[in-house]
């Protein structure tokens, strides 16, 4: 039996014991079905968050259906395989924003995606940052030579889980608690300007879910104070 045949047999046996389940609709048979893939590959919608980040915001759709299921599966059920289809959907949204002039087309410069920060404890519990994971997949789907991911934002200690918090409480929760760089490795504004200002590029803040806009607002402000102008915020889903 060839190695390919052996691999196919093993996959079939695994499916019998642990059937493949779509991360978007939970149908068995595939890890990510065509129907859920099509649901995410739609023109991104424009958002008006309650806490205005001061830049345009877009989402692939509302926080429901396959978007909600996939985000929860990636974050809470360790479905790392979903980073690729989510990243592919983000890449399609970026192309749409480029075509319609919301951000610069690739011939006018590079694109940098900055993942919104997550709490260190949450990232450790999930085996890494899920937002960074699908942002990297999006960059690979677009053009890894001209699209980069830079995880320069971090959350300081003291940020609580935001589930159940009101808009004012969410804003207070992150106010002054988002910073540039890893702990103990703070970057000076001049260093950041050299890093981000050497090439003409668009910059997008990337996140999984936008609820009130508090994290996006604080992130954009921190980046702007460091001389980094964000062109927009793009998320998988909006509440």
Rosetta blueprint (number, residue, H / E / L):
1 X L
2 X L
3 X H
4 X H
5 X H
6 X H
7 X H
8 X H
9 X H
10 X H
11 X H
12 X H
13 X H
14 X H
15 X H
16 X H
17 X H
18 X L
19 X L
20 X L
21 X E
22 X L
23 X L
24 X L
25 X L
26 X L
27 X L
28 X E
29 X L
30 X L
31 X L
32 X L
33 X L
34 X H
35 X H
36 X H
37 X H
38 X H
39 X H
40 X H
41 X L
42 X L
43 X L
44 X L
45 X E
46 X E
47 X E
48 X L
49 X L
50 X L
51 X L
52 X L
53 X L
54 X L
55 X L
56 X E
57 X E
58 X E
59 X E
60 X L
61 X L
62 X E
63 X L
64 X L
65 X H
66 X H
67 X H
68 X H
69 X H
70 X H
71 X H
72 X H
73 X H
74 X H
75 X H
76 X H
77 X L
78 X L
79 X L
80 X L
81 X L
82 X H
83 X H
84 X H
85 X H
86 X H
87 X H
88 X H
89 X H
90 X H
91 X H
92 X H
93 X H
94 X H
95 X H
96 X H
97 X H
98 X H
99 X H
100 X L
101 X L
102 X L
103 X L
104 X L
105 X L
106 X H
107 X H
108 X H
109 X L
110 X E
111 X E
112 X E
113 X E
114 X E
115 X E
116 X L
117 X L
118 X L
119 X L
120 X H
121 X H
122 X H
123 X H
124 X H
125 X H
126 X L
127 X L
128 X L
129 X L
130 X H
131 X H
132 X H
133 X H
134 X H
135 X H
136 X H
137 X H
138 X H
139 X H
140 X H
141 X H
142 X H
143 X L
144 X L
145 X L
146 X L
147 X E
148 X E
149 X E
150 X L
151 X L
152 X L
153 X E
154 X E
155 X E
156 X L
157 X L
158 X L
159 X L
160 X L
161 X L
162 X L
163 X L
164 X L
165 X L
166 X L
167 X H
168 X H
169 X H
170 X H
171 X H
172 X H
173 X H
174 X H
175 X L
176 X L
177 X L
178 X E
179 X E
180 X E
181 X L
182 X L
183 X L
184 X L
185 X L
186 X L
187 X L
188 X L
189 X H
190 X H
191 X H
192 X H
193 X H
194 X H
195 X H
196 X H
197 X H
198 X L
199 X L
200 X L
201 X E
202 X E
203 X E
204 X E
205 X E
206 X E
207 X E
208 X E
209 X E
210 X E
211 X L
212 X L
213 X L
214 X H
215 X H
216 X H
217 X H
218 X H
219 X H
220 X H
221 X H
222 X H
223 X H
224 X H
225 X H
226 X L
227 X L
228 X L
229 X L
230 X L
231 X L
232 X E
233 X E
234 X E
235 X E
236 X E
237 X E
238 X E
239 X L
